[in-house]
Amino acid sequence: MDDDLDADPSGSVCQVCVMPDESISAAWSPAAPDAPAATAAVVARLRTAGCVFAEEEARLIVAAADTPADLEAMVDRRAGGEPLEHVLGWAEFCGLRIEVGPGVFVPRRRSEFLVQQAVAASAGAGSGGASAARPVVLDLCCGSGAVGLAVATALRGADLHAADIDARAAVYAHRNLAATGGHVYVGDLYDPLPADLRGRVTVLVVNAPYVPTSEIPLMPPEARLHEPLIALDGGPDGVSIHRRAAAEAPRWLAPGGSLLIETSVSQSALTQAAMTAGGMATRIATDADMDATVVIGRTESP
Ligand SMILES: C[S@@+](CC[C@H](N)C(=O)[O-])C[C@H]1O[C@@H](n2cnc3c(N)ncnc32)[C@H](O)[C@@H]1O
């Protein structure tokens, strides 16, 4: 399950908002927006609302606010349970600042493992085939585009393509990829991609929804209430989209190219079976510290 919004500063669970605290705007000064008094007032408010990482969050919110009214509004939103990243308008991912906002999935820290594995897979592609030219990276189910952008950045340049079914997510992906010259498409999995991408993808990264439908009600409210269901619900066993992505991947991958799908430990055998059915040699990589699991498949080298 992709439910770690309660596991880091981006995910402390806030309770329902308390009454506005006038000391927040009273203490705020445009000349010193991170002034200790304003920060202390925000910390107190966030703490009362149940934010576990109140100090760190207060520092970020105070630094981001342009006016006292802004600050009040941001604190209200956070105290009301919105993800910190939606309030700030950005998320940190692999050292990059990724633009996010209401209605888009917040990239998770554990997905940095997917990025690491994708970069390693690209480097290990060997001579010829998938590694011969500038890498071609395809980020399917891209959301804000964080994963593909981080892979392309780590590879120091790539021909980057990203696609998502949700037009709101694509707006953010478009902004985040703008500086790379990357292409963003809107539609169901491979449907919106240009035909000339077939057989050319070096690294195909997929962080699709993989929470089983029956487990959605168990997710933390920050995810359940503030991220779109289409970004979370992976179908009856959570791997419906993995199966569809894996089945069609060989048509898009270059010889020696890799498909990497983020999953959970408990679902990894199902995700792996989906890839094996598509004819790929597969393995499972895990990182216990990051609570991260990635299934990696490779097409035959030329
Ligand atoms: C778990 S979020 C991950 C977003 C992004 N990859 C990341 O790691 O931040 C899953 C994304 O898959 C998208 N999605 C769901 N079903 C899809 C489909 N059939 N085709 C393309 N995208 C889909 C959702 O809109 C959402 O943005």
The ligand as a MOL file (V3000), in Angstrom:
LIG
                    3D

  0  0  0     0  0            999 V3000
M  V30 BEGIN CTAB
M  V30 COUNTS 27 29 0 0 0
M  V30 BEGIN ATOM
M  V30 1 C 0.1980 6.4720 -7.2180 0
M  V30 2 S 0.0260 7.8380 -8.3080 0 CHG=1
M  V30 3 C 1.7480 8.0270 -8.7530 0
M  V30 4 C 2.0870 9.2750 -9.4840 0
M  V30 5 C 3.5650 9.3970 -9.7980 0
M  V30 6 N 4.0250 8.2730 -10.5890 0
M  V30 7 C 4.3850 9.5010 -8.5280 0
M  V30 8 O 5.0370 8.5380 -8.1460 0
M  V30 9 O 4.3440 10.5710 -7.9000 0 CHG=-1
M  V30 10 C -0.6650 7.0080 -9.6970 0
M  V30 11 C -0.9600 7.8680 -10.9300 0
M  V30 12 O -1.4820 6.9820 -11.9340 0
M  V30 13 C -2.4600 7.6660 -12.6760 0
M  V30 14 N -3.2970 6.6560 -13.3500 0
M  V30 15 C -4.2290 5.8470 -12.7960 0
M  V30 16 N -4.7570 5.0480 -13.7290 0
M  V30 17 C -4.1460 5.3350 -14.9000 0
M  V30 18 C -4.2490 4.8370 -16.2280 0
M  V30 19 N -5.1120 3.8560 -16.5520 0
M  V30 20 N -3.4640 5.3700 -17.1970 0
M  V30 21 C -2.5870 6.3600 -16.8900 0
M  V30 22 N -2.4500 6.8870 -15.6510 0
M  V30 23 C -3.2060 6.3750 -14.6630 0
M  V30 24 C -3.1670 8.5190 -11.6580 0
M  V30 25 O -3.8550 9.5840 -12.2650 0
M  V30 26 C -1.9850 8.9530 -10.7550 0
M  V30 27 O -1.4710 10.1930 -11.1790 0
M  V30 END ATOM
M  V30 BEGIN BOND
M  V30 1 1 1 2
M  V30 2 1 2 3
M  V30 3 1 2 10
M  V30 4 1 3 4
M  V30 5 1 4 5
M  V30 6 1 5 6
M  V30 7 1 5 7
M  V30 8 2 7 8
M  V30 9 1 7 9
M  V30 10 1 10 11
M  V30 11 1 11 12
M  V30 12 1 11 26
M  V30 13 1 12 13
M  V30 14 1 13 14
M  V30 15 1 13 24
M  V30 16 1 14 15
M  V30 17 1 14 23
M  V30 18 2 15 16
M  V30 19 1 16 17
M  V30 20 1 17 18
M  V30 21 2 17 23
M  V30 22 1 18 19
M  V30 23 2 18 20
M  V30 24 1 20 21
M  V30 25 2 21 22
M  V30 26 1 22 23
M  V30 27 1 24 25
M  V30 28 1 24 26
M  V30 29 1 26 27
M  V30 END BOND
M  V30 END CTAB
M  END
